[in-house]
Amino acid sequence: MYQQKHQAIIIMGVSGAGKTTIGKLLSEKTAFPFFDADDFHSSENIEKMKAGVALTDADRSQWLSNLNDLLLKQLQNNSCILACSALKEAYRKVLSQHCERQVRFIHLTGTYEKILEQMRLRKGHFIPTTLLQSQFETLETPLNAYHLSINKSPEVITEEIYREIFERSEIGIVGLGVMGKSLCRNFANHGFRISMYNRHVDDKEVDIAKNFKAAFTELEEAQAFDDIPSFVQSLQHPRKILIMVNAGKPTDDVIASLTPYLTPNDILIDGGNTFFEDTARRQEALLQQKIHFIGCGISGGEEGALYGPSLMPSGNKEAYALIQPYLESIAAKDIHEQPCCAYIGEKGSGHFIKMVHNGIEYVEMQLLAEVYAILSAQRKTPDEIASILEVWKSRQADSYLLNITIDILREKENEDWLIHSIIDNAHSKGTGNWATIEITKRAIPATLIATALYARYISSCKHLRTSMSSLYPKNNAPGNDVPVEQLREAYELARIINHYQGFWLITEAFHQFGWKADLSEMARIWTNGCIIRSALMQELVTVFAEANSILTSPHFTGTIQRLKPSLSKVVATSIENEIAVPCFSEAINFLHGITTAQSAANLLQAQRDYFGAHRFQRYDAAEEQTFHHQWKKY
Amino acid sequence: MYQQKHQAIIIMGVSGAGKTTIGKLLSEKTAFPFFDADDFHSSENIEKMKAGVALTDADRSQWLSNLNDLLLKQLQNNSCILACSALKEAYRKVLSQHCERQVRFIHLTGTYEKILEQMRLRKGHFIPTTLLQSQFETLETPLNAYHLSINKSPEVITEEIYREIFERSEIGIVGLGVMGKSLCRNFANHGFRISMYNRHVDDKEVDIAKNFKAAFTELEEAQAFDDIPSFVQSLQHPRKILIMVNAGKPTDDVIASLTPYLTPNDILIDGGNTFFEDTARRQEALLQQKIHFIGCGISGGEEGALYGPSLMPSGNKEAYALIQPYLESIAAKDIHEQPCCAYIGEKGSGHFIKMVHNGIEYVEMQLLAEVYAILSAQRKTPDEIASILEVWKSRQADSYLLNITIDILREKENEDWLIHSIIDNAHSKGTGNWATIEITKRAIPATLIATALYARYISSCKHLRTSMSSLYPKNNAPGNDVPVEQLREAYELARIINHYQGFWLITEAFHQFGWKADLSEMARIWTNGCIIRSALMQELVTVFAEANSILTSPHFTGTIQRLKPSLSKVVATSIENEIAVPCFSEAINFLHGITTAQSAANLLQAQRDYFGAHRFQRYDAAEEQTFHHQWKKY
């Protein structure tokens, strides 16, 4: 049995459902004190009810507030049990004020006929049966409760509640990969009772959950499973299950294996790097079975997941409200100690911005790789490069990725640096790929993400590169080394452009989807926990409070204009030195392009009209008017 | 009625089907001389048949050859009718040698019982009924014939044949947009009888086909329709219908409207810029109804479609054989007078290479736009730039796109050049978009296509560019002008890299699909008719006969190495001059990247392993072995 934190168990339901009976039985079994809310009514309320007059919300207000005081007082020293109809969500909200995480609602449910019969058998109760109909009408079935039918005997019902309260976990985690494991430990470290599941695969995945539980003291109270039915039955209602498996088919498979055991109002949370359209599809499909599905982007890698990730949930907002305390507890905290977790919006919007987050991350990594390439070509050692980056840290460039790059470059193995032993074949998973496809499909040229992805693809052509390098020896560099300070400035500007493009992509895509984008809030939840946290991201929280674009923010215009020559020069020098700098190049080309009022694309339109009669617009005509010219004289 | 070219109408089918009866009736109706193949048998063959012995193919060889001579002789002056069983494809091939386009097979079909009954009613015929079974066994039902059931009266059958021969068109074209219209005129100019269909849309598309027919003398004999049933019924069997509508839903809609009126063996040809996977999907779906579907990439724009496009058909090879003469007739001709039309392979392979063709085209256009941007920044007039390009023409750079660019730059309107009035907002249709998505999905970094597409997207951000240009004024250029000869060399190399990437994309993708790629043949059909025809493409025909990659071909290695400094210098200078040159930049970055044996991507792998435990490969271990390092010391 779990070591319990104090709990307030509220037995709720319409009058006559048997709340007092069950409450007393449970009190006997648990030795928790029992209170009947009816005993706390004012005499005026009691008179009204005796006269068959329904209480108004005003009549109830002071009563509910008194009950909440009672619970708060009890919880200081003990758990307790309260029988209270609590028919409306608003009542339940007052009851659980300031003790949300400790209150558990047990809803006794029955048909009108069954309860009427039960009431007729009762004596000495002051509520006339005429009120029952109005009770049924008032009842707002709670999402966040354990619903128990009164068709069973009071003893069986009490036993069920006992199990729910004492033996079941608050949240379940499916999939114990790197991220899943870290999140389990994070939940456990925050005092959550968890159930953990990992599939069994003969000879390959055996006793994963059990062995994991055994390895960490914080998991002593966690329950470990390798079969789905027991795992689901180990969870409190409504069940909250976080799925941490690979995106795509594995996620669909897990969902399919879970659903036969779920009941309405259960909540699945997909914390994988899922394609955002899949999230919306799954939400719709599961809604047919009244299962809620929250797509939740999670960033932070192994360490972030363990000590506090950045969380990007989206989907049904009411269902989200039920898991919000869980997610906020395990999330990283921003500089104001607020959780790096925010409801992003409907459908797969959370996974969409996680995809863009990863796109920004691809570029941040590639820019560091290009810095490393440029400095290595100057025959600097990894340690020397790390020292240079250390200086940059204090000058605008501080970021998680910069810090780990410094760690990496300093890592030695025997006499050499470890980085020298690592093969330059960079892999990629789905998100960079998806982001590039979205950019392409939606005509939003956040070009750096595509460039960074393709740089990885080119890195994977290792055999081709090796054979080409002997066919095309590098020409002798003209001896122009990029000055370190110029490189720092170029890096600073390229990062600004990267962040501009990333948030621009979100703005434009959300506009296409008809979603509302709160850029400042997105930047805020990315200031800690996630891979792209940085001093720049912290600046963006305030920048986006006032501007909706980095390029038009007065905070940046001067800096960008000042740094432009350095980025131009670094690209020019590197290319003449025959060093590939695709992201630096694209950053400056994008900036040059997006600040060009009149480009050469008029020639493209003329060509298209010449060979395909595709027509063009003219400066001296309305925008919607198009023209075809007979270019060729036959 | 059509003005006929001479035709040889061969009435075929098993013995007893009534070929002679029908042949004679048709001869009376048309005044074409009638011949009965049986009259041309040697006496040895007649004896054998009387004795109930089936003829061997050797027995038939001389007989068929004599019949072919007869047809060829007749066709010099007249049409003619021949009754001949022609049961096997091989026999029909001999019969129609050297007169394929003039021979029409009419196949009289009936059940064994029906024909047996008909034979029993007949007198004086030397074939015993015992042979009938063997005739049915021998029969290879022709794909390329008009099948007519003998259940109708000989007069009705004759009337039907008359209509087929004299009143129906050889090919139908659906969709009279720019390309559809040009192709109609092209077919008509090559002596084909065509039917043309364009939908009717109230107030928008009214009498399109009729008015088009009226506008051109070569369409005098063409049939014009705006209703599908009449259009389909106006076509000879098997019907050959070329669909020229927008890709996607419009194509599906046209197919759905046609199929109820089609019969087995009819052939649909999709000449639109269709996504290649859609082509394969449609082929499979239509095969259920025994309809053949050929996806045919068509390039050439308005003019190419009219005077000779480049054609890239794919799909069922036997069905293709039936339309091959049609397509080859209208195709452009290469320098050896061979048609720029080649069977590309199965499924949507034709549309796939058309997509890549268009990708190469996007880049070729963008490179010219960048040349124009660089030279314009040097305050050269469009005419001066045209004169420079005129010189380049004679030095490796000759291409269709270069030529039309020269025409465009010289075009004046009043006192100014027309190009100055055209808005620099370049549109794009599906192919560049799809090509970029394929590059991304298949991890084949043919990066220039993506870059050219994104350049168009940036051009479409006209309002953003205009407002950004005042926020970020261009810094004064340091006065470095790119020398024209250096620019020519850069352009030459960037085009080589563009073609390398395009054919590399085809090679790698075909490999993934398990298709066979004949790069030399693809280059050959792109040497004329299409938008990317050029002197370089002509060189590639022979280069790909010996090498499967431009970068490894000895024909190019020296040139590439020699031109590299010019491309580097042009990019460096342009970027410092604050001119966006995304395709030139990406070309040199790609070349630098793909010729770098050891890149900085080892840092990416280290970073991925640091934050996500994604593991890396090591130089001192086997390729399949991966490692995780504990970077952070806790």
HADDOCK unambig.tbl for C-alpha pairs under 7 A between the chains (distance, minus, plus):
assign (segid A and resid 301 and name CA) (segid B and resid 611 and name CA) 5.09 0.50 0.50
assign (segid A and resid 301 and name CA) (segid B and resid 612 and name CA) 4.84 0.50 0.50
assign (segid A and resid 302 and name CA) (segid B and resid 611 and name CA) 6.14 0.50 0.50
assign (segid A and resid 302 and name CA) (segid B and resid 612 and name CA) 5.60 0.50 0.50
assign (segid A and resid 365 and name CA) (segid B and resid 604 and name CA) 6.37 0.50 0.50
assign (segid A and resid 369 and name CA) (segid B and resid 600 and name CA) 5.37 0.50 0.50
assign (segid A and resid 369 and name CA) (segid B and resid 601 and name CA) 6.39 0.50 0.50
assign (segid A and resid 369 and name CA) (segid B and resid 603 and name CA) 6.01 0.50 0.50
assign (segid A and resid 369 and name CA) (segid B and resid 604 and name CA) 6.67 0.50 0.50
assign (segid A and resid 370 and name CA) (segid B and resid 600 and name CA) 6.82 0.50 0.50
assign (segid A and resid 372 and name CA) (segid B and resid 600 and name CA) 6.56 0.50 0.50
assign (segid A and resid 373 and name CA) (segid B and resid 600 and name CA) 5.35 0.50 0.50
assign (segid A and resid 405 and name CA) (segid B and resid 607 and name CA) 6.80 0.50 0.50
assign (segid A and resid 408 and name CA) (segid B and resid 606 and name CA) 6.94 0.50 0.50
assign (segid A and resid 408 and name CA) (segid B and resid 631 and name CA) 6.92 0.50 0.50
assign (segid A and resid 419 and name CA) (segid B and resid 602 and name CA) 6.67 0.50 0.50
assign (segid A and resid 419 and name CA) (segid B and resid 603 and name CA) 6.81 0.50 0.50
assign (segid A and resid 421 and name CA) (segid B and resid 618 and name CA) 5.40 0.50 0.50
assign (segid A and resid 421 and name CA) (segid B and resid 619 and name CA) 5.52 0.50 0.50
assign (segid A and resid 422 and name CA) (segid B and resid 602 and name CA) 5.44 0.50 0.50
assign (segid A and resid 422 and name CA) (segid B and resid 616 and name CA) 6.65 0.50 0.50
assign (segid A and resid 422 and name CA) (segid B and resid 617 and name CA) 5.92 0.50 0.50
assign (segid A and resid 422 and name CA) (segid B and resid 618 and name CA) 4.62 0.50 0.50
assign (segid A and resid 422 and name CA) (segid B and resid 619 and name CA) 6.26 0.50 0.50
assign (segid A and resid 423 and name CA) (segid B and resid 602 and name CA) 5.41 0.50 0.50
assign (segid A and resid 423 and name CA) (segid B and resid 617 and name CA) 5.45 0.50 0.50
assign (segid A and resid 423 and name CA) (segid B and resid 618 and name CA) 5.27 0.50 0.50
assign (segid A and resid 423 and name CA) (segid B and resid 619 and name CA) 5.83 0.50 0.50
assign (segid A and resid 424 and name CA) (segid B and resid 598 and name CA) 6.66 0.50 0.50
assign (segid A and resid 424 and name CA) (segid B and resid 599 and name CA) 6.00 0.50 0.50
assign (segid A and resid 424 and name CA) (segid B and resid 600 and name CA) 6.37 0.50 0.50
assign (segid A and resid 424 and name CA) (segid B and resid 601 and name CA) 4.36 0.50 0.50
assign (segid A and resid 424 and name CA) (segid B and resid 602 and name CA) 3.81 0.50 0.50
assign (segid A and resid 425 and name CA) (segid B and resid 601 and name CA) 6.16 0.50 0.50
assign (segid A and resid 425 and name CA) (segid B and resid 602 and name CA) 6.59 0.50 0.50
assign (segid A and resid 426 and name CA) (segid B and resid 601 and name CA) 5.78 0.50 0.50
assign (segid A and resid 426 and name CA) (segid B and resid 602 and name CA) 6.95 0.50 0.50
assign (segid A and resid 426 and name CA) (segid B and resid 604 and name CA) 6.10 0.50 0.50
assign (segid A and resid 426 and name CA) (segid B and resid 605 and name CA) 5.42 0.50 0.50
assign (segid A and resid 433 and name CA) (segid B and resid 440 and name CA) 6.19 0.50 0.50
assign (segid A and resid 433 and name CA) (segid B and resid 441 and name CA) 6.81 0.50 0.50
assign (segid A and resid 437 and name CA) (segid B and resid 437 and name CA) 5.67 0.50 0.50
assign (segid A and resid 440 and name CA) (segid B and resid 433 and name CA) 6.18 0.50 0.50
assign (segid A and resid 441 and name CA) (segid B and resid 433 and name CA) 6.79 0.50 0.50
assign (segid A and resid 443 and name CA) (segid B and resid 457 and name CA) 5.87 0.50 0.50
assign (segid A and resid 444 and name CA) (segid B and resid 457 and name CA) 6.94 0.50 0.50
assign (segid A and resid 445 and name CA) (segid B and resid 454 and name CA) 5.58 0.50 0.50
assign (segid A and resid 445 and name CA) (segid B and resid 457 and name CA) 6.15 0.50 0.50
assign (segid A and resid 445 and name CA) (segid B and resid 458 and name CA) 6.47 0.50 0.50
assign (segid A and resid 454 and name CA) (segid B and resid 445 and name CA) 5.59 0.50 0.50
assign (segid A and resid 457 and name CA) (segid B and resid 443 and name CA) 5.86 0.50 0.50
assign (segid A and resid 457 and name CA) (segid B and resid 444 and name CA) 6.96 0.50 0.50
assign (segid A and resid 457 and name CA) (segid B and resid 445 and name CA) 6.16 0.50 0.50
assign (segid A and resid 458 and name CA) (segid B and resid 445 and name CA) 6.46 0.50 0.50
assign (segid A and resid 458 and name CA) (segid B and resid 594 and name CA) 6.68 0.50 0.50
assign (segid A and resid 459 and name CA) (segid B and resid 601 and name CA) 6.29 0.50 0.50
assign (segid A and resid 465 and name CA) (segid B and resid 594 and name CA) 4.91 0.50 0.50
assign (segid A and resid 465 and name CA) (segid B and resid 595 and name CA) 5.15 0.50 0.50
assign (segid A and resid 465 and name CA) (segid B and resid 596 and name CA) 5.73 0.50 0.50
assign (segid A and resid 465 and name CA) (segid B and resid 597 and name CA) 5.13 0.50 0.50
assign (segid A and resid 466 and name CA) (segid B and resid 596 and name CA) 6.98 0.50 0.50
assign (segid A and resid 466 and name CA) (segid B and resid 597 and name CA) 4.42 0.50 0.50
assign (segid A and resid 468 and name CA) (segid B and resid 594 and name CA) 6.78 0.50 0.50
assign (segid A and resid 468 and name CA) (segid B and resid 595 and name CA) 4.87 0.50 0.50
assign (segid A and resid 469 and name CA) (segid B and resid 595 and name CA) 4.28 0.50 0.50
assign (segid A and resid 469 and name CA) (segid B and resid 596 and name CA) 5.52 0.50 0.50
assign (segid A and resid 469 and name CA) (segid B and resid 597 and name CA) 5.56 0.50 0.50
assign (segid A and resid 472 and name CA) (segid B and resid 561 and name CA) 6.37 0.50 0.50
assign (segid A and resid 472 and name CA) (segid B and resid 595 and name CA) 6.31 0.50 0.50
assign (segid A and resid 561 and name CA) (segid B and resid 472 and name CA) 6.36 0.50 0.50
assign (segid A and resid 568 and name CA) (segid B and resid 575 and name CA) 5.77 0.50 0.50
assign (segid A and resid 568 and name CA) (segid B and resid 576 and name CA) 5.31 0.50 0.50
assign (segid A and resid 569 and name CA) (segid B and resid 576 and name CA) 6.41 0.50 0.50
assign (segid A and resid 571 and name CA) (segid B and resid 572 and name CA) 7.00 0.50 0.50
assign (segid A and resid 572 and name CA) (segid B and resid 571 and name CA) 6.99 0.50 0.50
assign (segid A and resid 572 and name CA) (segid B and resid 572 and name CA) 3.91 0.50 0.50
assign (segid A and resid 572 and name CA) (segid B and resid 575 and name CA) 6.86 0.50 0.50
assign (segid A and resid 575 and name CA) (segid B and resid 568 and name CA) 5.79 0.50 0.50
assign (segid A and resid 575 and name CA) (segid B and resid 572 and name CA) 6.88 0.50 0.50
assign (segid A and resid 576 and name CA) (segid B and resid 568 and name CA) 5.33 0.50 0.50
assign (segid A and resid 576 and name CA) (segid B and resid 569 and name CA) 6.45 0.50 0.50
assign (segid A and resid 578 and name CA) (segid B and resid 592 and name CA) 5.69 0.50 0.50
assign (segid A and resid 579 and name CA) (segid B and resid 592 and name CA) 6.02 0.50 0.50
assign (segid A and resid 580 and name CA) (segid B and resid 589 and name CA) 4.80 0.50 0.50
assign (segid A and resid 580 and name CA) (segid B and resid 592 and name CA) 5.10 0.50 0.50
assign (segid A and resid 580 and name CA) (segid B and resid 593 and name CA) 5.05 0.50 0.50
assign (segid A and resid 581 and name CA) (segid B and resid 589 and name CA) 6.40 0.50 0.50
assign (segid A and resid 582 and name CA) (segid B and resid 586 and name CA) 6.85 0.50 0.50
assign (segid A and resid 582 and name CA) (segid B and resid 589 and name CA) 5.77 0.50 0.50
assign (segid A and resid 585 and name CA) (segid B and resid 585 and name CA) 6.77 0.50 0.50
assign (segid A and resid 586 and name CA) (segid B and resid 582 and name CA) 6.84 0.50 0.50
assign (segid A and resid 589 and name CA) (segid B and resid 580 and name CA) 4.81 0.50 0.50
assign (segid A and resid 589 and name CA) (segid B and resid 581 and name CA) 6.38 0.50 0.50
assign (segid A and resid 589 and name CA) (segid B and resid 582 and name CA) 5.77 0.50 0.50
assign (segid A and resid 592 and name CA) (segid B and resid 578 and name CA) 5.67 0.50 0.50
assign (segid A and resid 592 and name CA) (segid B and resid 579 and name CA) 5.99 0.50 0.50
assign (segid A and resid 592 and name CA) (segid B and resid 580 and name CA) 5.09 0.50 0.50
assign (segid A and resid 593 and name CA) (segid B and resid 580 and name CA) 5.06 0.50 0.50
assign (segid A and resid 594 and name CA) (segid B and resid 458 and name CA) 6.66 0.50 0.50
assign (segid A and resid 594 and name CA) (segid B and resid 465 and name CA) 4.93 0.50 0.50
assign (segid A and resid 594 and name CA) (segid B and resid 468 and name CA) 6.77 0.50 0.50
assign (segid A and resid 595 and name CA) (segid B and resid 465 and name CA) 5.16 0.50 0.50
assign (segid A and resid 595 and name CA) (segid B and resid 468 and name CA) 4.86 0.50 0.50
assign (segid A and resid 595 and name CA) (segid B and resid 469 and name CA) 4.28 0.50 0.50
assign (segid A and resid 595 and name CA) (segid B and resid 472 and name CA) 6.29 0.50 0.50
assign (segid A and resid 596 and name CA) (segid B and resid 465 and name CA) 5.72 0.50 0.50
assign (segid A and resid 596 and name CA) (segid B and resid 466 and name CA) 6.97 0.50 0.50
assign (segid A and resid 596 and name CA) (segid B and resid 469 and name CA) 5.51 0.50 0.50
assign (segid A and resid 597 and name CA) (segid B and resid 465 and name CA) 5.12 0.50 0.50
assign (segid A and resid 597 and name CA) (segid B and resid 466 and name CA) 4.42 0.50 0.50
assign (segid A and resid 597 and name CA) (segid B and resid 469 and name CA) 5.55 0.50 0.50
assign (segid A and resid 598 and name CA) (segid B and resid 424 and name CA) 6.65 0.50 0.50
assign (segid A and resid 599 and name CA) (segid B and resid 424 and name CA) 5.99 0.50 0.50
assign (segid A and resid 600 and name CA) (segid B and resid 369 and name CA) 5.38 0.50 0.50
assign (segid A and resid 600 and name CA) (segid B and resid 370 and name CA) 6.82 0.50 0.50
assign (segid A and resid 600 and name CA) (segid B and resid 372 and name CA) 6.54 0.50 0.50
assign (segid A and resid 600 and name CA) (segid B and resid 373 and name CA) 5.34 0.50 0.50
assign (segid A and resid 600 and name CA) (segid B and resid 424 and name CA) 6.38 0.50 0.50
assign (segid A and resid 601 and name CA) (segid B and resid 369 and name CA) 6.40 0.50 0.50
assign (segid A and resid 601 and name CA) (segid B and resid 424 and name CA) 4.36 0.50 0.50
assign (segid A and resid 601 and name CA) (segid B and resid 425 and name CA) 6.14 0.50 0.50
assign (segid A and resid 601 and name CA) (segid B and resid 426 and name CA) 5.79 0.50 0.50
assign (segid A and resid 601 and name CA) (segid B and resid 459 and name CA) 6.28 0.50 0.50
assign (segid A and resid 602 and name CA) (segid B and resid 419 and name CA) 6.68 0.50 0.50
assign (segid A and resid 602 and name CA) (segid B and resid 422 and name CA) 5.44 0.50 0.50
assign (segid A and resid 602 and name CA) (segid B and resid 423 and name CA) 5.42 0.50 0.50
assign (segid A and resid 602 and name CA) (segid B and resid 424 and name CA) 3.81 0.50 0.50
assign (segid A and resid 602 and name CA) (segid B and resid 425 and name CA) 6.57 0.50 0.50
assign (segid A and resid 602 and name CA) (segid B and resid 426 and name CA) 6.95 0.50 0.50
assign (segid A and resid 603 and name CA) (segid B and resid 369 and name CA) 6.01 0.50 0.50
assign (segid A and resid 603 and name CA) (segid B and resid 419 and name CA) 6.82 0.50 0.50
assign (segid A and resid 604 and name CA) (segid B and resid 365 and name CA) 6.38 0.50 0.50
assign (segid A and resid 604 and name CA) (segid B and resid 369 and name CA) 6.69 0.50 0.50
assign (segid A and resid 604 and name CA) (segid B and resid 426 and name CA) 6.08 0.50 0.50
assign (segid A and resid 605 and name CA) (segid B and resid 426 and name CA) 5.40 0.50 0.50
assign (segid A and resid 606 and name CA) (segid B and resid 408 and name CA) 6.94 0.50 0.50
assign (segid A and resid 607 and name CA) (segid B and resid 405 and name CA) 6.80 0.50 0.50
assign (segid A and resid 611 and name CA) (segid B and resid 301 and name CA) 5.05 0.50 0.50
assign (segid A and resid 611 and name CA) (segid B and resid 302 and name CA) 6.08 0.50 0.50
assign (segid A and resid 611 and name CA) (segid B and resid 303 and name CA) 6.93 0.50 0.50
assign (segid A and resid 612 and name CA) (segid B and resid 301 and name CA) 4.77 0.50 0.50
assign (segid A and resid 612 and name CA) (segid B and resid 302 and name CA) 5.51 0.50 0.50
assign (segid A and resid 616 and name CA) (segid B and resid 422 and name CA) 6.65 0.50 0.50
assign (segid A and resid 617 and name CA) (segid B and resid 422 and name CA) 5.93 0.50 0.50
assign (segid A and resid 617 and name CA) (segid B and resid 423 and name CA) 5.44 0.50 0.50
assign (segid A and resid 618 and name CA) (segid B and resid 421 and name CA) 5.41 0.50 0.50
assign (segid A and resid 618 and name CA) (segid B and resid 422 and name CA) 4.63 0.50 0.50
assign (segid A and resid 618 and name CA) (segid B and resid 423 and name CA) 5.27 0.50 0.50
assign (segid A and resid 619 and name CA) (segid B and resid 421 and name CA) 5.52 0.50 0.50
assign (segid A and resid 619 and name CA) (segid B and resid 422 and name CA) 6.27 0.50 0.50
assign (segid A and resid 619 and name CA) (segid B and resid 423 and name CA) 5.84 0.50 0.50
assign (segid A and resid 631 and name CA) (segid B and resid 408 and name CA) 6.95 0.50 0.50
